[in-house]
């Protein structure tokens, strides 16, 4: 089932839990944040087919940013924050 439909029907259902902290993100929170993120990407001039990169440690916003990118029609690449600068640049 599409996450947007789950958020509409069961907004309090858990979408994911951060293992280290136990922080819970519900489908309603994921949907609302992803919608805001998609609007932000569009306001920055990004359009369908553009590409973003994420350099982020384990964080609850990771999936929200990924879902926002998908909603905006963007491609995204996750880059490990543990890489050296030259590796990131590559």
GROMACS elastic network, one bead per residue, 0.5 to 0.9 nm:
[ bonds ]
;  ai    aj funct       b0    kb
    1     4     6  0.84805   500
    1     5     6  0.69288   500
    1     6     6  0.70281   500
    2     5     6  0.53993   500
    2     6     6  0.65744   500
    2     7     6  0.88489   500
    3     7     6  0.61012   500
    3     8     6  0.85770   500
    3    15     6  0.85527   500
    3    27     6  0.69530   500
    3    30     6  0.86650   500
    3    31     6  0.75360   500
    4     7     6  0.50351   500
    4     8     6  0.62200   500
    4     9     6  0.86955   500
    4    27     6  0.78102   500
    4    28     6  0.83829   500
    4    30     6  0.89433   500
    4    31     6  0.62600   500
    5     9     6  0.61079   500
    5    10     6  0.82021   500
    6     9     6  0.51450   500
    6    10     6  0.54250   500
    6    11     6  0.67812   500
    6    13     6  0.79381   500
    6    27     6  0.66764   500
    6    28     6  0.82105   500
    7    10     6  0.53121   500
    7    12     6  0.76724   500
    7    13     6  0.77122   500
    7    26     6  0.80344   500
    7    29     6  0.81798   500
    7    30     6  0.79970   500
    7    31     6  0.63626   500
    7    32     6  0.88845   500
    8    11     6  0.59014   500
    8    27     6  0.84296   500
    8    28     6  0.73057   500
    8    31     6  0.88061   500
   10    13     6  0.55128   500
   10    27     6  0.73747   500
   10    28     6  0.76032   500
   11    14     6  0.82899   500
   11    26     6  0.65129   500
   11    27     6  0.52313   500
   11    29     6  0.75674   500
   11    31     6  0.86505   500
   12    15     6  0.87510   500
   12    25     6  0.88420   500
   12    26     6  0.54210   500
   12    27     6  0.64026   500
   12    28     6  0.62144   500
   12    29     6  0.83353   500
   13    25     6  0.86823   500
   13    26     6  0.54508   500
   13    27     6  0.58571   500
   13    28     6  0.77527   500
   14    17     6  0.73909   500
   14    24     6  0.66530   500
   14    25     6  0.60019   500
   14    27     6  0.60217   500
   14    28     6  0.87642   500
   15    24     6  0.77011   500
   15    25     6  0.57670   500
   15    28     6  0.85409   500
   15    29     6  0.87610   500
   15    30     6  0.73675   500
   16    23     6  0.84994   500
   16    24     6  0.60859   500
   16    25     6  0.55853   500
   16    26     6  0.69597   500
   16    27     6  0.83377   500
   16    60     6  0.87239   500
   17    20     6  0.89020   500
   17    21     6  0.83354   500
   17    22     6  0.58123   500
   17    23     6  0.55602   500
   17    25     6  0.62999   500
   17    26     6  0.87633   500
   17    60     6  0.83195   500
   18    21     6  0.57230   500
   18    22     6  0.50489   500
   18    23     6  0.51815   500
   18    24     6  0.65103   500
   18    25     6  0.83200   500
   18    58     6  0.84620   500
   18    59     6  0.78264   500
   18    60     6  0.66774   500
   19    22     6  0.53999   500
   19    23     6  0.77000   500
   20    23     6  0.81823   500
   21    24     6  0.88774   500
   23    60     6  0.77857   500
   24    60     6  0.84893   500
   25    28     6  0.82080   500
   25    29     6  0.62174   500
   25    30     6  0.66002   500
   25    60     6  0.75697   500
   26    29     6  0.51890   500
   26    30     6  0.61406   500
   26    31     6  0.85395   500
   27    31     6  0.59723   500
   27    32     6  0.85128   500
   28    31     6  0.51771   500
   28    32     6  0.61476   500
   28    33     6  0.85438   500
   29    32     6  0.52039   500
   29    33     6  0.60007   500
   29    34     6  0.83171   500
   29    64     6  0.88224   500
   30    33     6  0.53341   500
   30    34     6  0.59037   500
   30    35     6  0.84487   500
   30    61     6  0.89360   500
   30    63     6  0.79899   500
   30    64     6  0.58058   500
   30    67     6  0.80728   500
   31    34     6  0.51767   500
   31    35     6  0.60671   500
   31    36     6  0.86684   500
   31    64     6  0.79726   500
   31    67     6  0.82623   500
   31    68     6  0.86160   500
   32    35     6  0.52019   500
   32    36     6  0.63494   500
   32    37     6  0.86714   500
   33    36     6  0.51062   500
   33    37     6  0.60950   500
   33    38     6  0.85920   500
   33    61     6  0.87517   500
   33    64     6  0.62258   500
   33    65     6  0.81809   500
   33    67     6  0.88847   500
   33    68     6  0.75831   500
   34    38     6  0.60477   500
   34    39     6  0.85643   500
   34    63     6  0.86469   500
   34    64     6  0.52389   500
   34    65     6  0.64470   500
   34    66     6  0.79985   500
   34    67     6  0.55992   500
   34    69     6  0.78992   500
   34    70     6  0.88679   500
   34    71     6  0.74232   500
   35    38     6  0.51558   500
   35    39     6  0.62965   500
   35    40     6  0.86309   500
   35    67     6  0.84768   500
   35    68     6  0.61135   500
   35    71     6  0.73545   500
   35    72     6  0.87177   500
   36    39     6  0.51730   500
   36    40     6  0.61808   500
   36    41     6  0.87405   500
   36    68     6  0.75149   500
   37    41     6  0.61888   500
   37    42     6  0.86479   500
   37    64     6  0.77963   500
   37    65     6  0.65936   500
   37    67     6  0.84812   500
   37    68     6  0.50309   500
   37    69     6  0.74731   500
   37    71     6  0.87841   500
   37    72     6  0.84791   500
   38    41     6  0.51313   500
   38    42     6  0.63212   500
   38    43     6  0.86470   500
   38    65     6  0.83845   500
   38    67     6  0.82802   500
   38    69     6  0.60792   500
   38    70     6  0.80323   500
   38    71     6  0.59637   500
   38    73     6  0.86738   500
   39    42     6  0.51356   500
   39    43     6  0.61190   500
   39    44     6  0.86531   500
   39    68     6  0.82472   500
   39    72     6  0.75490   500
   40    43     6  0.50211   500
   40    44     6  0.62388   500
   40    45     6  0.88532   500
   40    46     6  0.89333   500
   40    68     6  0.89418   500
   41    44     6  0.51774   500
   41    45     6  0.67150   500
   41    46     6  0.55368   500
   41    47     6  0.78790   500
   41    68     6  0.81264   500
   41    69     6  0.75775   500
   41    72     6  0.70793   500
   41    74     6  0.88844   500
   42    45     6  0.51783   500
   42    46     6  0.50741   500
   42    47     6  0.62696   500
   42    48     6  0.89434   500
   42    72     6  0.70535   500
   43    46     6  0.73106   500
   46    49     6  0.85511   500
   46    50     6  0.62253   500
   46    51     6  0.83242   500
   46    72     6  0.82736   500
   46    74     6  0.79106   500
   47    50     6  0.57087   500
   47    51     6  0.89411   500
   47    72     6  0.71328   500
   47    73     6  0.70987   500
   47    74     6  0.70383   500
   48    51     6  0.87472   500
   48    72     6  0.63023   500
   48    74     6  0.54355   500
   48    75     6  0.84090   500
   49    72     6  0.88628   500
   49    73     6  0.59957   500
   49    74     6  0.51777   500
   49    75     6  0.63947   500
   50    73     6  0.76950   500
   50    74     6  0.51735   500
   50    75     6  0.62072   500
   50    76     6  0.86117   500
   51    69     6  0.87187   500
   51    74     6  0.55568   500
   51    76     6  0.55381   500
   51    77     6  0.77674   500
   52    69     6  0.79930   500
   52    74     6  0.71409   500
   52    75     6  0.63214   500
   52    77     6  0.64896   500
   52    78     6  0.88371   500
   53    75     6  0.84909   500
   53    76     6  0.54355   500
   53    78     6  0.58636   500
   53    79     6  0.68646   500
   54    62     6  0.81231   500
   54    65     6  0.84697   500
   54    66     6  0.86590   500
   54    76     6  0.71771   500
   54    77     6  0.61323   500
   54    79     6  0.57884   500
   54    80     6  0.83602   500
   55    77     6  0.87277   500
   55    78     6  0.62892   500
   55    80     6  0.60586   500
   55    81     6  0.55506   500
   55    88     6  0.87679   500
   56    59     6  0.71335   500
   56    62     6  0.72567   500
   56    78     6  0.78901   500
   56    79     6  0.73482   500
   56    80     6  0.69402   500
   56    81     6  0.57868   500
   57    62     6  0.84138   500
   57    80     6  0.73038   500
   57    81     6  0.58485   500
   57    82     6  0.83330   500
   58    61     6  0.86150   500
   58    62     6  0.72643   500
   59    62     6  0.56207   500
   59    63     6  0.84021   500
   60    63     6  0.67156   500
   60    64     6  0.74280   500
   61    65     6  0.60600   500
   61    66     6  0.85649   500
   62    65     6  0.53117   500
   62    66     6  0.62876   500
   62    67     6  0.86813   500
   63    67     6  0.59953   500
   63    68     6  0.83947   500
   64    67     6  0.51807   500
   64    68     6  0.60607   500
   64    69     6  0.85997   500
   65    69     6  0.61293   500
   65    70     6  0.86351   500
   66    69     6  0.51237   500
   66    70     6  0.63037   500
   66    71     6  0.86957   500
   66    75     6  0.88810   500
   66    76     6  0.70501   500
   67    70     6  0.50269   500
   67    71     6  0.61504   500
   67    72     6  0.86099   500
   68    71     6  0.50576   500
   68    72     6  0.62119   500
   68    73     6  0.86241   500
   68    74     6  0.85108   500
   69    72     6  0.50975   500
   69    73     6  0.61806   500
   69    75     6  0.67361   500
   69    76     6  0.68825   500
   70    74     6  0.55790   500
   70    75     6  0.70209   500
   70    76     6  0.82294   500
   71    74     6  0.75525   500
   79    82     6  0.86397   500
   79    83     6  0.79580   500
   79    88     6  0.70927   500
   80    83     6  0.58020   500
   80    88     6  0.80993   500
   81    84     6  0.82134   500
   81    88     6  0.84958   500
   83    86     6  0.80700   500
   83    87     6  0.58737   500
   83    88     6  0.61790   500
   84    87     6  0.52579   500
   84    88     6  0.63639   500
   84    89     6  0.87554   500
   85    88     6  0.51087   500
   85    89     6  0.61619   500
   85    90     6  0.86359   500
   86    89     6  0.50732   500
   86    90     6  0.61971   500
   87    90     6  0.51207   500
